[in-house]
Amino acid sequence: MIGVKMYIVEKGDVGKRIDKYLSEKLNISRNRVALSQVFSNDKLVKPSYKVCENDKITYEIKEDEPIVITKEDKKLDIVYEDEYLAIINKPYNMVVHPCSSFRENTLVNALLSNFKSLSNVDPLRPGIVHRLDKDTSGILIIAKTNACHEKLVQMFKNHEIHKTYLAILKGKLNKDRVEVRTYIGRSKKDRKKMSSNTDNGKLAISIFKLIKENDLYSYVKVEILTGRTHQIRVHAKELNHPILGDHVYGRNDKFNRQQLHAYSVEFIHPFTNEKMKFSVDIPCDMKETLEKVKLC
C-alpha cells in the first residue's frame, strides 16, 4: 500500500460524485479509485456517492503491480532504419508504451521483437522519444541508442523536429489558414483532459491549413510548432471544429476513433547531418471516412 489519504470536502466540491472528487484530488482515473474502498465520515460508500460539505473522505491508495515488459512477435511498418534511429508508422488502436491500464499489445512490446538495439534511458519505455495517442495513427521516431535518444529529446525541446498531421474536422472551417496560439495544461474542470482553461499552461501553437471542405466537414493539414499533450485535439475543439470521432474533446458520432494522422516529420539527422523527411499515407479507415463525408 502507498498509504491512506484524507480530505475534508469544501463548498466548491459539493455535489460531485466521490470517484470524480478523488480522481481530481489524486490526479488518477476514476477506474483506479474504484479499485479500493472509499469512506465518507467512516462509512463505506459507492463511487456514485455525492459528497457534502465537510464530509471526511478517506481513501487507501493501492500500489500498482510492477510493469513487466515482454516481447511480442508483431510485425511493424518500419519506414526507415539506420544504426541510430528508426521511423515507424504506428497503426491506430495501439498504445505506445505499457502502463497500469495497458500492460501488453503496445508498440514497445512489438519494438522489442523488431529491433536488437533500443535506447534504455527510460527502461519502461525503450526507444520511445515522443508519443502518439492510442487512436492516432502515423509517424513516430524511435531511438536505437541512448546518445541518439538524448539528442532527439533536445531537438524536440528546441523545435528542430517539424511534424505535420492530417485531420478531418466537424463543420466548415471557412478559412484557408488558421493559427491557434494558447496555453495548454490540465483542465480545471476535468483533470483527465487538457485545456486552455488551466492554471499552469504551456504555450501551444498549431497551424490549420485547409485542404478541402464542404458544408459539414473540413479536411486539414496541421503543423504543430510545439508538442503539448492532446494539442491538436484541444485546439480543434477550441476552434469549434472538433476532430471527427474524438469522443473526448468532441461530441459522440458514429466514428470509433479520432480521424487524426501523423503524416510527416522533417529534421536534420543528429549524427549524419543529413536532411531527413518522411511521410506516410493516411490509413484505410480515414480514406473511407473521406469518401463517406464527400471530401475525396
C-alpha positions in Angstrom: 0.0 0.0 0.0 1.1 3.6 -0.6 -1.0 4.8 2.3 -4.2 6.5 3.3 -5.3 9.9 2.0 -7.8 12.0 3.9 -9.7 15.1 2.7 -12.4 17.4 4.0 -14.9 18.4 1.4 -15.0 22.2 0.7 -18.0 24.1 -0.5 -16.8 24.3 -4.1 -16.8 20.5 -4.4 -20.3 19.8 -3.0 -22.4 17.6 -5.2 -19.6 15.9 -7.1 -19.5 12.1 -7.3 -16.9 10.8 -4.9 -15.0 9.0 -7.6 -14.7 12.2 -9.6 -13.8 14.2 -6.5 -10.9 11.8 -5.6 -9.8 11.5 -9.3 -9.3 15.2 -9.3 -7.6 15.3 -5.9 -5.2 12.5 -6.6 -4.8 13.0 -10.4 -5.7 9.4 -11.2 -8.5 7.8 -13.2 -11.9 7.0 -11.7 -11.3 3.3 -12.5 -8.3 3.3 -10.2 -10.3 5.0 -7.5 -12.8 2.1 -7.8 -10.1 -0.4 -7.1 -10.1 0.5 -3.4 -12.7 1.1 -0.7 -13.7 4.7 -0.2 -15.2 6.0 3.1 -17.2 9.2 3.9 -17.3 10.0 7.6 -16.0 6.5 8.3 -18.9 4.8 6.3 -18.1 2.8 3.2 -19.7 4.5 0.1 -20.2 3.7 -3.6 -18.4 5.5 -6.4 -21.7 7.3 -7.2 -22.0 8.9 -3.7 -22.2 12.7 -4.0 -20.1 14.5 -1.5 -21.4 17.0 1.0 -19.7 20.0 2.6 -17.3 19.0 5.5 -17.5 15.3 4.6 -14.4 13.5 5.8 -13.2 11.4 2.8 -10.7 8.6 3.4 -9.2 6.5 0.6 -6.5 3.8 0.8 -4.3 4.1 -2.3 -3.2 0.7 -3.6 0.2 0.4 -5.3 0.0 -0.8 -8.9 1.6 -4.1 -9.7 5.1 -3.7 -11.3 5.0 -3.5 -15.1 7.0 -6.3 -16.8 7.7 -5.6 -20.4 7.7 -8.6 -22.7 8.5 -9.1 -26.3 5.5 -9.7 -28.6 6.0 -11.0 -32.1 4.2 -8.4 -34.1 5.3 -7.0 -37.4 5.7 -3.2 -37.6 5.6 -0.9 -40.6 9.2 0.3 -40.5 9.6 3.3 -42.8 13.3 3.9 -42.3 16.1 2.5 -40.1 19.8 3.1 -39.6 22.2 2.4 -36.7 20.9 5.4 -34.7 17.2 5.6 -35.2 14.1 4.2 -36.9 10.9 5.7 -38.3 7.7 3.8 -37.5 4.2 4.1 -39.0 2.1 3.4 -35.9 -1.4 1.9 -36.5 -4.4 3.4 -34.7 -5.7 1.4 -31.7 -2.2 0.8 -30.4 -0.9 2.3 -27.1 2.7 3.4 -27.4 4.1 2.1 -24.1 2.9 -0.2 -21.2 1.2 1.5 -18.3 -1.1 0.3 -15.5 -4.1 0.2 -17.9 -2.3 -1.4 -20.8 0.4 -3.9 -20.0 0.6 -5.7 -23.3 -0.1 -5.3 -27.0 1.7 -1.9 -27.0 4.2 -0.5 -29.6 7.0 -1.1 -27.1 6.2 -4.8 -26.8 6.4 -5.0 -30.6 9.6 -2.9 -30.8 11.4 -5.4 -28.6 10.9 -8.1 -31.1 11.6 -6.0 -34.2 14.9 -4.3 -33.1 18.1 -5.7 -31.5 19.0 -2.3 -30.1 16.8 0.3 -28.4 17.6 3.2 -26.1 17.0 2.5 -22.4 17.1 6.0 -20.9 13.7 5.0 -19.6 13.7 1.2 -19.0 9.9 1.1 -19.1 9.8 3.0 -22.5 12.7 1.6 -24.5 13.2 3.5 -27.8 10.4 6.0 -27.1 11.3 9.6 -27.6 7.8 11.0 -28.2 4.3 9.6 -28.3 1.0 9.5 -30.2 -2.4 8.9 -28.7 -3.7 5.3 -28.8 -6.1 6.2 -31.6 -3.8 8.5 -33.6 -2.0 6.8 -36.4 1.2 7.7 -38.2 4.9 8.6 -37.8 7.0 8.1 -34.7 10.8 8.4 -34.3 12.4 5.6 -32.4 15.8 5.9 -30.8 18.1 2.9 -31.0 20.9 4.3 -28.8 21.0 6.4 -25.6 23.1 9.0 -27.3 20.6 9.4 -30.1 17.7 9.4 -27.6 19.2 12.3 -25.8 19.9 14.3 -28.9 16.4 13.8 -30.2 14.9 14.9 -26.9 16.9 18.1 -27.1 15.9 18.6 -30.8 12.2 18.3 -29.8 12.8 20.9 -27.0 14.5 23.2 -29.5 11.6 22.8 -32.0 14.1 21.4 -34.6 11.8 18.5 -35.5 8.9 19.5 -37.6 5.7 17.4 -37.6 2.6 17.7 -39.8 -0.7 15.9 -39.3 -3.8 15.3 -41.3 -7.3 15.6 -39.7 -10.9 15.6 -40.6 -12.9 18.2 -38.6 -16.5 18.7 -38.0 -18.0 21.8 -39.7 -16.9 24.2 -42.4 -13.7 25.9 -41.5 -14.3 28.8 -43.9 -10.6 29.8 -43.8 -7.6 28.7 -45.8 -5.3 29.1 -42.8 -5.9 29.4 -39.0 -3.2 29.8 -36.4 -4.1 28.8 -32.8 -1.9 30.0 -30.1 -2.9 29.2 -26.5 -1.5 28.0 -23.2 -2.5 24.4 -22.5 -2.5 22.4 -19.3 -4.7 20.2 -17.2 -8.3 21.3 -17.3 -9.7 23.0 -14.2 -13.0 21.1 -14.7 -11.6 17.7 -15.6 -8.1 16.6 -14.7 -8.1 13.9 -17.3 -8.5 16.5 -20.1 -6.1 19.2 -21.4 -7.5 22.7 -21.9 -6.6 26.4 -22.2 -8.8 26.8 -19.1 -5.9 25.9 -16.8 -3.7 27.3 -14.1 -0.3 26.1 -15.3 -0.5 26.1 -19.1 2.4 25.9 -21.6 2.5 27.7 -24.9 0.9 25.6 -27.7 0.9 26.7 -31.4 -0.9 24.9 -34.2 -1.5 26.0 -37.8 -4.5 24.6 -39.6 -4.3 24.7 -43.4 -7.4 23.8 -45.4 -7.2 21.0 -48.0 -10.9 20.6 -48.8 -14.2 21.4 -47.2 -18.0 21.2 -47.6 -20.9 22.5 -45.5 -20.4 19.8 -42.8 -16.8 18.8 -42.7 -13.2 20.1 -43.3 -10.1 18.1 -44.3 -7.0 19.9 -43.0 -3.2 19.7 -42.7 -2.0 20.8 -39.2 1.5 21.9 -38.5 2.5 22.0 -34.8 5.2 24.3 -33.6 5.0 22.8 -30.1 4.3 19.4 -28.8 1.8 19.6 -26.0 -0.4 16.6 -24.9 -3.6 16.5 -27.0 -2.6 19.8 -28.6 -4.3 19.4 -32.0 -7.4 17.8 -30.4 -7.7 20.7 -27.9 -7.1 23.4 -30.5 -9.7 21.8 -32.9 -12.2 21.8 -30.1 -11.5 25.4 -29.2 -12.0 26.4 -32.9 -15.5 24.8 -32.5 -14.4 22.3 -35.1 -13.6 19.1 -33.1 -11.9 16.2 -34.8 -14.3 13.7 -36.2 -14.5 10.6 -34.0 -12.9 12.4 -31.0 -15.3 11.4 -28.2 -13.2 13.1 -25.5 -12.9 16.6 -27.0 -15.8 16.4 -29.4 -19.4 15.1 -29.5 -20.3 11.5 -29.9 -20.6 10.4 -33.5 -20.6 7.1 -35.5 -16.8 7.1 -36.0 -14.9 4.9 -33.5 -11.6 6.8 -33.3 -10.4 10.4 -33.8 -9.7 11.0 -37.5 -6.1 12.2 -36.9 -2.9 11.0 -38.6 0.7 12.0 -38.0 1.5 12.5 -41.7 5.1 13.7 -41.9 8.3 14.5 -40.0 11.3 16.6 -41.0 14.6 17.1 -39.2 18.4 17.1 -39.6 19.8 13.8 -38.6 21.6 14.2 -35.2 24.7 12.2 -36.3 25.0 12.3 -40.1 23.6 15.9 -40.5 21.5 14.7 -43.5 18.2 16.4 -44.1 15.5 13.7 -43.3 11.9 13.9 -44.4 9.4 11.1 -44.2 5.7 10.9 -44.8 3.1 8.1 -44.6 -0.3 8.0 -46.3 -3.5 8.1 -44.2 -4.8 4.6 -43.3 -7.7 2.9 -44.9 -10.3 3.9 -42.3 -9.6 7.6 -42.9 -9.8 7.1 -46.6 -13.2 5.5 -46.1 -14.2 8.4 -43.9 -13.2 11.0 -46.6 -15.4 9.1 -49.0 -18.4 9.0 -46.6 -18.2 12.7 -45.8 -17.7 13.5 -49.5 -14.2 15.1 -49.2 -12.4 12.9 -51.7 
